[in-house]
Amino acid sequence: MASESREKSEADGRAVTFDHQIGKVFANLQIGADVAGAKSLLANEKLATRGVMLFGSGFIVSQERARELGFGSDEFANHVIKHYRNGRDLLATSRGVMVIDLFGYNEQELRKQSPGIYQDVKDNVWPERSQNNRKWRRENWWLFGEPLSTFRPALEGLQRFIVTVETSKHRTFQFLDGQVMPDNKLVAFALEDAANLSVLSSYVHQCWCLAQGTVLEDRPVYPKTQCFDTFPFPDLTDPQRTHLRQLGEDLDAHRKRQQAAHPKLTLTQMYNVLEKLRAGEAIEGKDREIYDQGLIGILRDLHDQIDAAVADAYGWPVDLSDEEILLRLVALNKERAEEEARGHIRWLRPDYQNPTGAGAVSGKTSEMDLGAVTKVEKAAWPKALPDQIAAVREALSEMGEATPDQIARRFLRARSATVRPLLESLAALGQAEVMDSDRFAA
């Protein structure tokens, strides 16, 4: 690929710059790394989603109201009332609110278990939900409108999980306690290993996010289908994992410790000052106060160490240009997708994604290894349209959530372009639901 730039002046004196590049033009009309052509990887499947959508503000309660309803003294209330976090809670000042999550209970069970909680949601949720234009939400008014039913199994047993704010000026990742309920403005990852936090927090992943995601006004958006599902994680050795795990723990602990010591210090403020520090700008006035309270010099050092460790895990130099990083990630994505097409999958969480270890073939076998490899048998793609619809519906039900490409790759000779209209038809019939981007849920 070659490029050149030149300027010439128009008659009115305004300078006009002409840029010329030579290279392959991809489907997104960009020249360079074909990030738009990256495939979703089965290795990352079922591990990320947006948080719950309430469709009823009455589910949210203050901590004082939660205690009145029995939180802290009643077993049932402790089970269904949870801390609740959205993007503003994480990036600015936390509201400290809680949410009543009644997933798994029918109306009669709820009334029997806790008449007080039942009356509260009846008074504060039902009036709004009774007007909802979706039949399921009207009839199941005591449940969240989008309750993460297919994702909850991924969170079971986890003491914590990773989140990022979907739309944010700075792309940051942090741990939330396993009992916290994430709002739909958060993207949740069912991963509790701090080594994964380091990889997601690295500059390598940052480049991928910015290239794959979109922008809302001046804030990058993290659509998990493009940013996470397609991202090829490094194949870590045990020493690399141990090092990245410690760095991830240090990063998460550092930020939370400084914010606990200075309650008005926000994550956005910390990363605004870090951005200025990296740009070589003077740190003075209010920024100096934030620098001192957040110990931003240490924050910068932690990110530098993470960037170096992640580059080493990939076997790459740490000083690659953004374009070179993207070219290498696209090539690795292609390599992993071809490997998966042959039946070899490097599960991110083999204990959850492949608990039986079915069809394991030669490869790294350490339980610490990200790259546990499994062979998957593909089913034949039916010839008749009704059979195709049934096969897609069954696959989606088994997977919980999936893109057309992910479902197509479960069948021999199936194509994403053929699967997509079938999913859209199922959604129109109420047998599937359109999620973010091109993702569907059972």
Secondary structure, DSSP 8 states (H G I E B T S, - for coil): -EEEEEEEE-TTS-EEEEEEEES-B-TTS-BSS-GGG----GGGTTSEEE-BB-S-GGGEE-HHHHHHTTTTT-HHHHHHEEEEE-HHHHHS-----EEE--TT--HHHHHHH-HHHHHHHHHHTHHHHTT-SSHHHHHTTTS-SB--TTTHHHHTT-SEEEEEESB-SS---EEEETT-EEBTTEEEE----HHHHHHHHSHHHHHHHHHHSEEETTEEE--HHHHTTT-------HHHHHHHHHHHHHHHHHHHHHHHHSTT--HHHHHHHHHHHHTT----THHHHHHHHHTHHHHHHHHHHHHHHHHHHHT--TT--HHHHHHHHHHHHHHHHHHHHTT-EEESSHHHHSTT-TTB-SS---TT-TTEEE----EE--SSHHHHHHHHHHHHHHHSEE-HHHHHTTEET--HHHHHHHHHHHHHTTSSEE-STT-EE-
